[in-house]
């Protein structure tokens, strides 16, 4: 067997294990925190929560049955490897949820449940994303939708679906607090996914418009050991040309950068934006990947 084939097999095994691990963490979040407190994370799990309390159906089995049509729709639309990992992830999650559901919940306090449940959901989902895996539901729906219509705004549709399902939870279970706490859990899940999936390399880009760019660039270089790049721009209102500084910094350096800029030029104009990843000196080394 060639080295490349061995590496491919090894990579696939790690992705499958990562998918199972992600499903394991999500199952803990659902069965030991969210479900016992009637909280919803949206998606298929949210629908299964409703049927669990209204008809006393096992949540895991319900999720598996709901996902069957999605799998049938996706057979010809997604790759064989992703399809296999999706099946493994969905079956693992369904079985683990029903297994953990037989255990006593770790808390019956809805606030604690939404906090820890949301965090664990985020961790588990981030592990799944890192493994390029899926547990079906809205994840699988997004892949199917993208294949049918590449221009569709899947993110917006999924958010609307999740909101609708949480609203249904509130209506059928007749508790407004369910929606309020579920919203906290969903928000925390999203934030944890951002942090873990983007990792420590999540950075900020700062644009600085000032008449004292040379002084600011020098101070940032000396104080933070960060380089700056000068971009030539033109103010369309004043019709004047200006040098705009571009500086990539870590999140912990943002406040210090702003202090330096405002100390030198209190009338400066500063724009701060997120950057998915920065490669190069002082940041992530692309050669290490």
C-alpha positions in Angstrom: 0.0 0.0 0.0 1.3 3.4 -0.9 2.1 6.1 1.7 -0.6 8.4 0.3 -3.2 5.6 0.6 -2.2 4.9 4.2 -2.4 8.6 5.1 -5.9 8.8 3.5 -7.1 5.8 5.4 -5.6 7.2 8.6 -7.3 10.5 8.0 -10.6 8.9 7.3 -10.4 6.9 10.6 -9.7 10.0 12.6 -12.6 11.8 11.0 -15.0 8.9 11.8 -13.7 8.8 15.4 -14.1 12.6 15.6 -17.7 12.3 14.3 -18.5 9.7 17.0 -16.8 11.9 19.7 -18.8 14.9 18.6 -22.0 12.9 18.7 -21.1 11.6 22.2 -20.6 15.2 23.6 -23.9 16.4 21.9 -25.7 13.4 23.4 -24.6 14.4 26.9 -25.7 18.0 26.4 -29.1 16.9 25.1 -29.9 14.0 27.5 -28.4 15.3 30.7 -29.0 19.0 30.4 -31.5 20.2 27.7 -34.1 17.4 27.4 -34.8 16.9 31.1 -35.6 20.6 31.4 -37.7 20.7 28.1 -35.1 23.0 26.5 -34.6 22.9 22.7 -31.5 23.5 20.6 -33.6 23.8 17.4 -33.5 21.6 14.4 -34.5 17.9 14.5 -33.6 17.7 18.2 -36.2 20.4 18.9 -38.9 18.5 17.0 -37.9 15.3 18.9 -38.2 17.1 22.2 -41.9 18.0 21.4 -42.7 14.4 20.5 -40.8 13.1 23.6 -43.1 15.1 26.0 -46.3 14.9 24.0 -46.2 11.2 22.9 -43.5 9.8 25.2 -41.5 8.6 22.2 -37.7 8.0 22.6 -36.0 11.1 21.4 -33.1 9.3 19.7 -35.4 7.0 17.7 -37.5 10.0 16.7 -34.5 11.9 15.4 -33.3 8.8 13.5 -36.8 8.5 11.8 -36.9 12.2 10.9 -33.4 11.9 9.3 -34.3 9.0 7.1 -36.0 11.1 4.4 -33.0 13.5 4.4 -30.6 10.6 3.9 -32.7 9.3 1.0 -32.6 12.8 -0.6 -28.9 13.2 -0.1 -27.6 9.8 -1.5 -26.9 11.3 -4.9 -26.1 14.8 -3.8 -23.2 14.4 -1.4 -20.0 12.5 -1.5 -19.8 8.8 -0.4 -17.4 9.6 2.5 -19.5 12.4 3.9 -22.7 10.3 3.5 -21.0 7.5 5.4 -19.9 9.8 8.2 -23.4 11.3 8.4 -25.0 7.9 8.8 -22.4 7.0 11.5 -22.9 10.3 13.3 -26.7 10.2 13.2 -27.0 6.6 14.4 -24.4 7.2 17.1 -26.2 10.4 18.3 -29.6 8.7 18.3 -28.4 5.6 20.3 -26.3 7.7 22.8 -29.2 10.1 23.5 -31.5 7.2 24.4 -28.8 5.5 26.5 -28.0 8.7 28.4 -31.8 9.5 28.8 -32.0 6.5 31.2 -29.6 8.4 33.5 -30.5 11.0 36.0 -30.1 14.6 34.7 -27.1 16.5 36.0 -29.3 19.5 36.9 -33.0 20.4 37.1 -32.2 24.1 37.1 -33.2 25.5 33.7 -30.6 28.3 33.8 -27.7 26.0 34.5 -29.1 23.5 32.0 -29.2 26.1 29.2 -25.6 27.3 30.1 -23.9 24.0 30.3 -26.1 22.4 27.6 -25.4 25.2 25.2 -21.6 25.0 25.9 -21.5 21.3 25.4 -23.6 21.5 22.2 -21.1 24.0 20.9 -18.1 21.8 21.8 -19.7 18.7 20.2 -20.7 20.5 17.1 -17.2 22.1 16.7 -15.6 18.6 17.0 -18.0 17.4 14.3 -17.1 20.3 12.0 -13.4 19.6 12.6 -14.0 16.0 11.6 -16.0 17.1 8.5 -18.9 15.0 10.0 -22.6 15.5 10.5 -25.4 14.1 12.7 -28.0 14.8 10.1 -30.8 17.3 10.7 -30.1 20.9 9.7 -26.5 20.0 8.9 -27.5 17.5 6.3 -30.3 19.8 5.1 -27.8 22.6 4.4 -25.6 20.3 2.3 -28.6 19.1 0.3 -29.9 22.7 -0.2 -26.5 23.9 -1.4 -26.3 21.1 -3.9 -29.8 21.8 -5.3 -29.3 25.6 -5.3 -25.8 26.9 -4.7 -27.0 30.5 -4.3 -29.4 29.8 -1.5 -28.7 31.5 1.8 -28.7 28.3 3.9 -27.6 30.0 7.1 -30.6 32.3 7.2 -33.0 29.4 6.4 -31.6 27.3 9.2 -31.9 30.2 11.7 -35.6 30.7 10.7 -36.2 26.9 11.1 -34.6 26.9 14.5 -36.6 29.9 15.6 -39.8 28.3 14.3 -39.1 25.0 16.2 -38.3 26.8 19.4 -41.6 28.7 19.1 -43.3 25.3 18.6 -41.7 24.0 21.7 -43.1 27.0 23.6 -46.6 26.5 22.1 -46.9 22.7 22.6 -45.2 22.6 26.0 -46.9 25.8 27.1 -44.0 27.4 28.8 -42.6 30.8 27.7 -39.4 30.2 29.7 -38.6 27.3 27.5 -38.1 29.7 24.5 -36.1 32.2 26.6 -33.7 29.6 28.0 -33.5 27.8 24.7 -32.4 31.0 23.0 -29.6 31.4 25.5 -28.5 27.8 24.8 -28.5 28.3 21.1 -26.6 31.6 21.4 -23.9 29.9 23.6 -23.7 27.0 21.2 -23.0 29.4 18.3 -20.3 31.3 20.2 -18.5 28.2 21.4 -18.5 26.8 17.8 -16.9 30.1 16.6 -14.2 30.0 19.3 -13.3 26.3 19.0 -13.7 26.0 15.2 -11.7 29.2 14.5 -9.3 28.5 17.4 -6.6 30.8 18.7 -5.9 32.1 15.3 -9.1 34.1 15.1 -7.7 37.7 14.7 -8.8 41.2 14.2 -8.0 43.6 11.3 -7.8 47.3 12.3 -8.0 50.1 9.7 -6.7 53.4 11.0 -7.4 56.7 9.2 -5.2 59.5 10.6 -3.0 62.4 9.7 -0.3 60.9 12.0 0.1 57.5 10.4 3.9 57.4 10.7 3.9 58.0 14.4 1.1 55.5 15.0 2.8 52.8 12.9 6.1 53.4 14.8 4.4 53.2 18.2 2.5 50.0 17.3 5.7 48.4 16.1 7.6 49.3 19.2 4.9 48.6 21.8 3.2 45.5 20.3 5.8 44.2 17.8 3.2 44.3 15.1 3.8 45.5 11.6 1.4 47.9 9.7 0.7 48.3 6.0 0.0 51.7 4.4 -2.9 51.7 1.9 -3.5 54.8 -0.2 -7.1 56.0 -0.2 -9.1 59.1 -1.1 -11.8 60.7 1.0 -14.7 61.2 -1.4 -16.2 64.0 0.7 -13.1 66.0 1.3 -11.5 65.0 -2.0 -8.2 64.5 -0.2 -5.8 61.6 -0.4 -4.8 59.8 2.8 -2.6 57.0 3.9 -4.7 54.3 5.7 -3.0 51.9 8.1 -3.9 48.2 8.1 -2.8 46.2 11.1 -3.6 42.6 12.0 -3.6 41.9 15.8 -4.8 39.2 18.2 -7.9 39.8 20.2 -5.9 40.6 23.4 -4.0 43.4 21.5 -7.1 45.2 20.3 -7.6 47.5 23.3 -3.9 48.4 23.5 -3.8 49.2 19.8 -6.8 51.6 20.2 -5.1 53.2 23.2 -2.0 53.9 21.1 -4.0 55.3 18.2 -6.1 57.6 20.4 -3.1 58.8 22.4 -1.3 60.0 19.3 -4.4 61.2 17.4 -7.7 61.6 19.3 -9.4 62.6 16.0 -8.4 59.4 14.2 -11.0 57.1 12.5 -10.7 53.4 13.5 -12.4 50.4 11.9 -12.2 47.0 13.6 -13.2 43.9 11.7 -12.9 40.1 12.2 -10.4 38.0 10.3 -10.9 34.3 9.9 -7.2 33.5 9.8 -3.9 35.3 9.4 -0.8 33.4 8.1 2.7 34.7 8.4 5.2 36.2 10.7 3.8 36.7 14.2 0.8 34.6 13.5 0.1 31.1 12.2 2.8 29.5 10.1 1.2 28.0 7.0 4.1 25.6 6.6 3.2 23.9 9.9 -0.2 22.7 8.7 
